[in-house]
Amino acid sequence: MPATARTDKVPVSQKVGYGLGSFLDMWGHWLYSSFAYSVFNIFLGVAPGLISTAMMLKTLMDAASDAMFGWLSDNARTRWGRRRPFMLVGGVLAGVGLPLLFAVGRGWTEMQYFTFMLVSLLIYAPVMSCFNMPWVSLGAEMTPDYHERTVVFQVKNAIQKLPELGLFVAVQFATLSIFNGPDGKPDVLQGAQVYTSILGAIMVAVSLAMFLLVRERYYEKVVITQTAKVPFRDTLYRTLRNRPFRTLLSAMMAYGMATAMVGTLGFYLTVYYVCKGDLALGGRWNSAMGLSGMAFGFAGIFFFGAIAKRLGKRAGMMAVLSGAIAAFIGDWWFYNPELPFLQLFASGFVAFTGAGFWTIYGSMLADVVDHDELQTEQRREGSFSACQSWISRAGMALGSGASGWILQFTGFDSQIQGPQDENVILVMRLLMSGVPVIGLLIALFLVSRFKLDEARVHEIRLQLEARRGTV
């Protein structure tokens, strides 16, 4: 395994600058899904099926707007690059818009809440795409080195542990006593509005910092010399013709869809099984699980990164998926009202493998883009980011859309103050441990067929440099 050349290494400031985008990605994309059920279902009484339907339609809008902004950023030519201007504008607007997603009144009807959720999410989705597609694309063009790409995503995912914690403490913050209403119970809506205002301000500041720190290596040395535009139709059709990409994308979709389908069940098992219906106590445990996930996830980044460096990215990814299967099966025992501290391992082991998955996935996608450049003579990171959005978000939309209906299928009743029926809990536990394993097994099979190993990627790099020079 040759050492990474000094010229291939990405400066620490740029790695950190790129990693800061995790704050916007985590809070702009995932905070709502972790907060919506506490605010709109448990506090305001909106049916979980309506909430998941709104989120499913928002995810479909994400797919369309991601394709548009991926294509736009591929073809942009400005004095600041083709990614950074979109990242700045989209990031600032996303920070301003985050608290507006919870700007609802009290005493509305269920359909009024649903309509507000749907309209606000459909407006917010393109704003996040304006930031996210250029940001995801930038990760694949920061270095041409096989292993340095993994290091870039290790730093990015290590930084991501901080905003992830923001997801876990959201409910605890919203249930602080300072937000108690006249009845002495937490005013979760007010807490959510204050919390998202704070996070939104941080998102604006991070957007400005990223714009100043990151650089576009391929733009300055390769892309700016290319005059041919990438046709919009190529965002889906020509990109999917790349066989390694189809394999990697299918594995990611299997992973994402299966885990999204049970994404809400963990929180409900904590509150209504382990904590007997005590939302405030459940919020505190959820925060502790966030800390556990942050610690385990941080370890997973470097543990699986080391495997990928020693044995190759395919072996590293197969180790990730095997560990994830064991982690979800273990949830059957980790959610235990007699031993509540075991929940820390439930979130910890899922975060441990999840961090490894996204670290290696991002690095593998960069290798796929090189493979495509060899065939097409164009750098189309935005097209690949957009195409994976088209496909993966469709799968995740089905998964997240099903999650609320799965919760209703269990017989869960938000009007019950206290423990749920034993049969409801049993079905939740079975689904939590069983559903993800199916998708993970499919992903494991697909990854085993991925053909771009280190030797092949190095060969592709030599061919590209002989044709268009080094970067």
N, C-alpha and C positions, 0 to 999 in steps of 0.2 A: 504494500500500500504506500504509494509515493506521498511525500509531504506536500502540503498545499503551498504553492508558490507565493512569495510575498506580494506580488502584484495582483494575485487573485483574492487576497484577503480584503474583507469589507471593514472599513474603519469602525471602531466601537461606537462613535457618535452616530453613524448612519444606521447601524444595527439597532441602537436604542431608539433612534428617531422612527425607524420602521415599526419597531415593537410597540411604540406609543399608540399606533393605530388600533391596538386591541381594546383600548378604552372606548373608542367609538363603536367598534364592532360588537363588543360585549353589551354595552348599554343601549346602543341604538337598535340592535337586532334581538337581544335575548332578555333584556330587563323586563320588557312588556310581558313576555310569555311567563316569566317567573312571578310577576306581580299581579297580572290581570285577574287570576282566579281569586286571590285574596281580596282584591278591591271590588271587582264586579260580581263575583259569585257569592263569596262568604259575607261580605259587608253590604252590598247593594242588592243581592238576591237574584241576579241574572242567571238563567239556566246555563250550566257548563257547555251544553251543546251549542248554544248561540255564541258563546265566547270562542269556542274552538272553530266554529264556522267563520266568524269574522277573521280569525287569525289564519285560517286556511286560504281565504280569498286574498288576504294581504300577501301571503306567500306566493300566490299565483301572480299578483301584481309585481312582486319582487322579481320574479323570473323574467317578465317582459321588460321592466325598467333596467334590470341588470344587463340584459342583452343590448339595450340601446346605449348605455353608458360604457359598456365594454367596447363596443364598436366605435363610439365617439372618441374614446381615449386612445384607441389604436391609431386612429387617423389624425389626431390633433398634432399640430406643429406650432409651438409657441416658444418664446424666449425663456420660459420657465420649465419647458419640457412638455410631455404629453400626458403625464399622470398628475403632477403636483397641483396644477390649477384646479382640477376637478376635486381633488382631495381637500383643498382649502375651502372652496365654496360649499361643497357637500357637508364637510365636517362642522363648519360654523352653523349652517342651517339646521343640521341634525341636533346640535346642542340646544339651539333656541327652541326647536319644536318638541323636544322630549317631554317637558312638563305639560305642554298643551294636550298631550294624549290623555291626560287625566283631568282636564278642565271641564268636568261635568257638574251639573247641579244635583241637588238632593230632591227626592220625591218624584223623580221621573218614572215613567212607565218602563217596563222591561224592553219594549220595542224602541223607545226613545234612546235608552242606553245602547242597545244593539246598533241602531242607526248611527249614533255618534261614534261608536267604536269602529264601525265599518268605514265611514267616510274619513275619519282622522287617520286610520291606518293606511287607507289607499292613497292619501296625500303624502304621508310620511315615507312610504316605501320608495318612491323615486328619489327623495332627498337622500336616503341612506345609500341607494345605488350610486348616486353621484360621487359619494365618497368611497364606497366599498369596492366597486369594480376596479377603479384605478389603483387602489391600495393593494388588493389581492394580486393584481397584475404585476405591480412593482416588485413583489417578493420573488417572482420568477426571473427577474432580470438584474439582480444586484451583484451576481458573480457568475463566472462560467465554470467554477470548480465544483466537482461532484460532491465533495465532503463539506466545503465551505457553505454550500447551500443548506445543508443540514444544520450547520452552526447558526446561520442566520435565523432559521426557524426555531432553533433552541432558544435563542435570545428572545425572539418574538413571543414564544409561548411562556417563557419564564416571566416576562413582563406582564403577560396576560393574566397571571395568577392574581394580580392586584385588582383589576376590574371584575374578575370573577367573584372575588370576595364581596364586591358591591351587590352582586345578585343575591347572595346568601343572607346578607344582613338587611336586605330591603324590608322584609316583613317585620323583623325585630325593631327596626327604626320606626316603621309606621305604627307600631303598637306601643310605643313609648308612652309613659303616663302623661307627658306634656300634651299629648293629643287626645286625651280622654274627653268624651263628651259629657253633657249634663247628667247622663245616666251612669257615669263612672266607667263606661266601657271605652275601649280604644276607638277613636275616629280614624279608621284606616284610610279613608279617602283623603283627609287633610294631611295625614302623615305621608301618603304617597305623593301628594302635590309638592310638599316641602322637599322631600327626598329627591324627586326628579329635577326640581329646580337647581339643587346643589350639583347634581351630576351633570346637568346640562351646561352649567357654567364651566365645569372642568373640561367637558368635551370641546367647548369653544377654545379654551386655552391650549389644549393638546393639539388641536388642528393648526394653530399658529406655530407651535413649536415644531411640528412635523414638517411643515412647509419650509422652515429654515434649516432643518437638519438633514433631510434626505436628499439624495441625488439620483439621477437616472443614468446609469452607466451605459446601457445599450443605446439609449436615445442619443447621447452625445457622440458615440463612436460608430453606430451602425444605422439606427433608424432615420436620423436626420438626412442621410444620403438617399433614402428610398423615396421615390416620388409616387409610386403606384399606391393607390388607395385600396384598403381591404373592403370588398363588397359586403354589405350587410347580410346578404344571404349566406355568406361563408361563415358567419358566426355560428350557425348550426350545422349546415350540410357538410362543408368541407372539413370542418373541425372533427366531426364525428367519423370521418373516413380514416382518421388516425387510429390504428389498431391499439397501440399501447394506451392511448387516452381512453378508448372505449372500455378497456379492461379496468383501468384505474377508476374511472368514473362510476362504473357499475358497482365496484367494491365499495366506493364511498356512499353511493346511494343506498345500498343494502344496509350499511352501517347506520347511516343517518335516519333512514325511515324506521328501522326497527326500534332504535332507541327513542325516537321522537314519539312513537305511539304510546309509550309508557312514561313520557317525560313528566307528567303531572302527578303520577301515582305515588312517587316517593314522598312528595310533600304531604299528600293526604294520608299516607301511612304513618308518617311522623306525627301529624296532628291528631288523627282520629283513632289510631291503633296504639302507638307507643305512648302518646300524651293524653289519651282518653278524651279528646275533643277540646283540650285547652289550647286555644290559638296562640296566646301569648307565650306559653311554655314551648309550644311547637316552633314559634318564631325564634326563641332563644336556642333551641336545639338545631334549627336550620342554620343559624349563624355559626354555631360550633362545627356543624358539618361542612360549612363553607371554609372554615379555617383548616379542617382536616383535608378537604379537597385541595386547598391551596398547597399544603405541605406535601401531600402524596403526589399531586400533579407536578409540582416542581421536581420531585425526585424522578417521576416517570419520564420527564423530558430528557434527562441526562442518562437514565438507565437504558431506555430504548434507543436513544441517540448513540450510545456506546456500542450497542449491539449492531446498529446499522453501519457504524464506522468500521467495525471489525469483520462483520459477516455480510454486509451489503444491506441495502434498503429493503429489498424484498423479504429477507430473513427477519429484519427488524420489524416489519409490518406484520408478518405472520406471528411473531412473538406477541405483539400488541393484541391481535385479535384473539389468540388463544387465552391470554390473560383476561381479556374482557368477558369471554364466555364464562370463565371461572368466577369472575366478579359478580355477574348477574345471577348466576345460580346461587352464589353465596348470600344474596339478598334475602333469601327465604329465612335464613337464620340471623342475619344482621338486624332486621327490624324485629325487635323483641322488647315488649313492655317490661319484662322482668330485668332485662339488662340493656337499658336504653343507650349506654355508651357504645354499644356495638354498631349503632348507626354511623358512628364516625368512620368505621371501616367500610360501610356501604358506600358512602360518598367518596371515601378515600381511594378505594380500589377502582371505582369507575373513573375518577379523575386521573388516577395513575395511568391507566391504559388510554384514556381519552387524550391526554396530553401527548402521549407517545404517538397516537394515531395521527393527529393533526400536524405534529412536527415532521414526521416522515412523509406524510401525504404531500405537504407543500413542497418539500424537496424533490419528491418524485415527479410532481407536476412540472417543475422547472426542467427536469431532464426530458420530459415529453415535449416541451416547447422547442428545445434544441432539435429533437427528432423531426418535428414539423418544419422548422426552418430549413433543415437539410433538404426537405422535399419541396417546399414552396418558395424558398428564398425570401421569406418575410418573417418579421418578428410579430407574432400575433398573440401575445400574452392576454390582451383584453378579450380576444375572441374565445380563448380557452376558458378564461374566468367566466365569461358570459354564458358559454355553452354549458359549462358545468352547473351554472345557476339554472338555466332552462330545465335541465334534466333533474338535478338533485332537488331543487325546490319543488318541483312537481311531486317527487316522491315524499319529501318532507311535509309538503302541504297535505298530502293524503294522511301521513302519519300524525301530524299535529291536529288535523281536522278530525281524525278518528279518536284522538286522545280524550276529548270531552265526551264524545258519545260512549267511549269505553267506560269512562267514569260513570255516566248515567246507567250503562248496562249493568254495572256492579250493584246498582240499587242505592247508591249514595244519596243522602238527603241532607242538604245544607241547613234545613230548618231544625234539625235535631241538635240540641245543645248538649254535647257530651259524646260518649262512645257510639259508634255505628253498630248495626246488627252484625253478629259474628259471621254470617254468611257473606255479607258485603266485604268484610275484611279478608275473608278467605279467598274470594275471587280476586280482590286486589293483589294479594300476595302471589297467587298463581300467575296472574298476568305479568306482574313485575319481574318475576324470575324467568318466565317461560318465553314470552314474546321476543325479547331481544336476541336470545340465543339462535333463533332461526335465521335472522338477518346476518348475524355474525358468522355463522357457519357458511353461508353463501359468500360473504365477503372474503373469508379465509380461502375458499376454493378459487375465487377469482384472482386474488393476489398471487397465489401460487403459479399462475399462468402469465405473470407480468415479465416481459422479456428484456427490459432495459437495465442490465446489470452494469457494474462499474466499468468493465472492459469495453462494453458496447458504447456507453456514454462517452468514454475517453476517445474512442475511435471517431464518433460523430463530431466531437469538438475539433479534432485534428482536421477533419474534412471541411468543417465550416471555416476554420481559420485559414486554410489553404485557399479558400474561395473568396472570402471577404475581409480577411485580416483579423487581428486579435482585438479583444475588448478589454 
